[in-house]
Amino acid sequence: MARKAFSVTNTWSSYITIKSVATGKTYDVSYDSKIGAQSGDTVTIIIDDSSDKWKTIINERTGDAATINRVS
């Protein structure tokens, strides 16, 4: 499993927009439970190395984690 850092740029009712710290690329991510994300928070994404599937999002400020449902 790989861990990558992102910054939260926007929060919406059913998803958040995050920006990669390493590349600057942005993604919209939906997940199955609340993690208390706010703009400016740092989140860690756990990615399955074998399938490149995004599995879990962790809000570093709150410590809350959730399973990722969709990435676009």
Backbone as ProteinMPNN parsed JSONL, in Angstrom:
{"seq_chain_A": "MARKAFSVTNTWSSYITIKSVATGKTYDVSYDSKIGAQSGDTVTIIIDDSSDKWKTIINERTGDAATINRVS", "coords_chain_A": {"N_chain_A": [[0.839, -1.187, 0.0], [0.483, 2.201, -0.81], [1.028, 5.537, 0.403], [-0.223, 8.747, -0.001], [-0.034, 12.323, 0.061], [-2.436, 14.957, 0.211], [-4.029, 18.136, -0.279], [-6.974, 19.631, 0.942], [-9.132, 21.365, -1.117], [-11.755, 22.182, -1.685], [-14.973, 21.646, -0.216], [-17.884, 19.72, -0.568], [-21.366, 18.714, -0.528], [-21.486, 15.932, -0.974], [-18.937, 15.119, -1.643], [-15.349, 15.82, -1.769], [-12.904, 18.13, -3.039], [-9.582, 17.582, -3.802], [-6.049, 18.356, -3.796], [-3.036, 17.24, -5.123], [-0.091, 17.13, -3.214], [2.391, 16.555, -4.248], [2.171, 16.67, -7.121], [0.302, 18.613, -7.874], [-2.033, 18.075, -9.209], [-5.618, 17.893, -9.363], [-8.406, 16.251, -7.76], [-11.702, 14.901, -7.493], [-13.275, 13.445, -4.785], [-15.316, 10.985, -3.384], [-16.642, 9.525, -0.409], [-17.489, 7.097, 2.183], [-18.176, 7.838, 4.865], [-18.248, 10.455, 7.363], [-15.425, 12.619, 7.642], [-14.808, 15.016, 8.618], [-13.672, 16.993, 6.985], [-12.172, 20.072, 5.988], [-11.58, 23.012, 4.017], [-8.17, 23.428, 3.284], [-7.239, 21.462, 5.012], [-5.012, 18.684, 5.452], [-5.004, 15.61, 3.834], [-4.498, 12.087, 3.815], [-4.154, 9.639, 1.362], [-4.66, 6.238, 0.978], [-3.405, 3.903, -1.187], [-3.865, 1.023, -3.133], [-1.184, -0.758, -4.203], [-1.041, -2.835, -6.113], [-3.353, -2.703, -7.704], [-3.714, -0.045, -8.159], [-5.841, 1.222, -7.011], [-7.681, 3.6, -5.185], [-8.125, 3.415, -1.79], [-8.59, 4.264, 0.992], [-9.296, 7.27, 2.798], [-7.782, 9.612, 4.931], [-8.192, 12.069, 7.308], [-5.827, 14.197, 8.398], [-5.938, 16.155, 10.359], [-8.193, 15.6, 11.995], [-7.994, 12.887, 12.405], [-9.843, 11.091, 11.531], [-11.084, 8.48, 9.377], [-12.124, 7.081, 6.192], [-13.692, 4.83, 3.853], [-13.015, 5.019, 0.413], [-15.25, 5.794, -2.196], [-15.478, 6.794, -4.838], [-13.433, 8.278, -7.368], [-12.603, 11.01, -9.317]], "CA_chain_A": [[0.0, 0.0, 0.0], [1.186, 3.49, -0.876], [0.362, 6.649, 1.089], [0.059, 10.012, -0.684], [-0.59, 13.484, 0.749], [-3.231, 15.888, -0.583], [-4.616, 19.26, 0.444], [-8.379, 19.826, 0.616], [-9.356, 22.691, -1.694], [-13.19, 22.485, -1.581], [-15.84, 20.604, 0.333], [-19.238, 19.748, -1.106], [-22.229, 17.887, 0.306], [-21.256, 14.491, -1.123], [-17.546, 14.821, -1.991], [-14.395, 16.913, -1.593], [-11.875, 18.291, -4.063], [-8.259, 17.573, -3.18], [-4.94, 18.681, -4.684], [-1.838, 16.492, -4.772], [1.037, 17.918, -2.738], [3.532, 16.25, -5.114], [2.016, 16.995, -8.538], [-0.613, 19.728, -8.088], [-3.241, 17.607, -9.889], [-6.781, 17.871, -8.478], [-9.319, 15.112, -7.854], [-12.929, 14.897, -6.703], [-13.308, 12.17, -4.078], [-16.447, 10.732, -2.484], [-16.316, 8.476, 0.562], [-18.717, 6.596, 2.813], [-18.514, 8.375, 6.185], [-17.707, 11.8, 7.601], [-14.065, 12.74, 8.184], [-14.67, 16.383, 9.113], [-12.746, 17.731, 6.116], [-12.364, 21.497, 5.734], [-10.574, 23.55, 3.106], [-6.869, 23.623, 3.923], [-6.807, 20.249, 5.713], [-4.2, 17.695, 4.748], [-5.532, 14.25, 3.905], [-3.658, 11.031, 3.273], [-4.874, 8.627, 0.607], [-3.986, 4.941, 0.918], [-3.632, 3.362, -2.529], [-3.436, -0.363, -3.337], [-0.126, -0.77, -5.215], [-1.242, -3.829, -7.161], [-4.455, -2.331, -8.601], [-3.724, 1.419, -8.229], [-7.152, 1.664, -6.53], [-7.694, 4.406, -3.974], [-8.875, 2.635, -0.806], [-8.956, 4.941, 2.238], [-8.907, 8.665, 2.988], [-7.586, 9.93, 6.347], [-8.011, 13.49, 7.593], [-4.73, 14.274, 9.371], [-6.309, 17.057, 11.458], [-9.153, 14.969, 12.909], [-7.683, 11.484, 12.599], [-10.94, 10.266, 11.016], [-10.82, 7.807, 8.104], [-13.292, 6.542, 5.515], [-13.47, 4.1, 2.619], [-13.269, 5.837, -0.777], [-16.23, 5.225, -3.114], [-15.291, 7.245, -6.216], [-12.41, 9.281, -7.641], [-12.658, 11.497, -10.702]], "C_chain_A": [[0.884, 1.251, 0.0], [0.354, 4.539, -0.145], [0.774, 7.936, 0.393], [-0.679, 11.148, 0.017], [-1.291, 14.421, -0.234], [-3.723, 17.003, 0.324], [-6.069, 19.412, -0.002], [-8.562, 21.249, 0.089], [-10.812, 23.128, -1.616], [-13.912, 21.327, -0.933], [-17.235, 20.82, -0.218], [-20.078, 18.815, -0.242], [-21.899, 16.402, 0.207], [-19.819, 14.124, -1.5], [-16.656, 16.014, -1.654], [-13.489, 16.974, -2.817], [-10.542, 18.389, -3.338], [-7.199, 17.836, -4.242], [-3.7, 17.943, -4.204], [-0.726, 17.435, -4.341], [2.216, 17.745, -3.694], [3.385, 16.788, -6.531], [1.142, 18.209, -8.822], [-1.897, 19.342, -8.801], [-4.395, 17.543, -8.898], [-7.692, 16.685, -8.793], [-10.564, 15.403, -7.035], [-13.053, 13.507, -6.1], [-14.579, 12.085, -3.231], [-16.096, 9.528, -1.607], [-17.529, 8.206, 1.414], [-19.042, 7.102, 4.211], [-17.795, 9.701, 6.396], [-16.292, 11.738, 8.165], [-13.79, 14.167, 8.664], [-13.747, 17.246, 8.283], [-13.174, 19.182, 5.945], [-11.294, 21.94, 4.762], [-9.288, 23.84, 3.872], [-6.36, 22.422, 4.686], [-5.885, 19.425, 4.824], [-4.844, 16.337, 4.945], [-4.508, 13.297, 3.299], [-4.56, 10.037, 2.56], [-4.039, 7.351, 0.61], [-4.411, 4.281, -0.388], [-3.075, 1.95, -2.598], [-2.433, -0.384, -4.486], [-0.432, -1.706, -6.38], [-2.333, -3.429, -8.153], [-4.525, -0.827, -8.856], [-5.071, 1.999, -7.801], [-7.004, 2.461, -5.232], [-8.631, 3.744, -2.971], [-9.441, 3.474, 0.345], [-8.477, 6.384, 2.215], [-8.842, 8.934, 4.49], [-7.385, 11.434, 6.475], [-6.957, 13.586, 8.699], [-5.061, 15.184, 10.55], [-7.197, 16.363, 12.475], [-8.798, 13.53, 13.262], [-8.748, 10.537, 12.084], [-10.6, 9.702, 9.641], [-12.114, 7.266, 7.521], [-12.854, 5.771, 4.269], [-13.859, 4.99, 1.434], [-14.22, 5.087, -1.709], [-15.934, 5.556, -4.574], [-14.213, 8.304, -6.286], [-12.573, 9.717, -9.084], [-11.777, 12.721, -10.851]], "O_chain_A": [[1.885, 1.334, 0.712], [-0.872, 4.44, -0.082], [1.963, 8.199, 0.211], [-1.796, 10.972, 0.504], [-0.818, 14.651, -1.347], [-3.822, 16.834, 1.539], [-6.362, 19.331, -1.195], [-8.198, 22.218, 0.755], [-11.087, 24.321, -1.493], [-13.516, 20.171, -1.079], [-17.71, 21.951, -0.324], [-19.555, 18.192, 0.682], [-22.017, 15.68, 1.197], [-19.51, 12.944, -1.659], [-17.147, 17.085, -1.299], [-13.331, 15.988, -3.538], [-10.383, 19.163, -2.394], [-7.411, 17.579, -5.427], [-3.348, 18.006, -3.026], [-0.446, 18.424, -5.018], [2.964, 18.695, -3.925], [4.347, 17.305, -7.097], [1.229, 18.784, -9.908], [-2.771, 20.188, -8.986], [-4.2, 17.186, -7.736], [-7.743, 16.19, -9.918], [-10.493, 16.071, -6.003], [-12.95, 12.506, -6.809], [-14.881, 12.995, -2.459], [-15.352, 8.636, -2.017], [-18.493, 8.972, 1.391], [-20.128, 6.805, 4.708], [-16.843, 10.022, 5.684], [-15.99, 10.926, 9.04], [-12.672, 14.486, 9.068], [-13.098, 18.145, 8.819], [-14.354, 19.489, 5.781], [-10.228, 21.33, 4.68], [-9.31, 24.417, 4.959], [-5.169, 22.351, 4.988], [-5.975, 19.472, 3.597], [-5.187, 15.952, 6.063], [-3.757, 13.657, 2.392], [-5.6, 9.64, 3.085], [-2.852, 7.379, 0.284], [-5.599, 4.119, -0.666], [-1.946, 1.701, -2.174], [-2.787, -0.065, -5.621], [-0.107, -1.388, -7.524], [-2.247, -3.781, -9.33], [-5.317, -0.381, -9.686], [-5.414, 3.122, -8.171], [-6.298, 2.052, -4.31], [-9.806, 3.532, -3.269], [-10.635, 3.402, 0.638], [-7.406, 6.692, 1.691], [-9.736, 8.534, 5.236], [-6.51, 12.006, 5.825], [-7.178, 13.107, 9.811], [-4.514, 14.999, 11.637], [-6.993, 16.509, 13.681], [-9.239, 13.008, 14.286], [-8.595, 9.32, 12.179], [-9.923, 10.347, 8.842], [-13.079, 7.02, 8.244], [-11.789, 6.025, 3.706], [-14.907, 5.635, 1.454], [-14.031, 3.902, -1.982], [-16.112, 4.711, -5.451], [-14.084, 9.132, -5.384], [-12.671, 8.878, -9.979], [-11.684, 13.286, -11.941]]}, "name": "protein", "num_of_chains": 1, "seq": "MARKAFSVTNTWSSYITIKSVATGKTYDVSYDSKIGAQSGDTVTIIIDDSSDKWKTIINERTGDAATINRVS"}
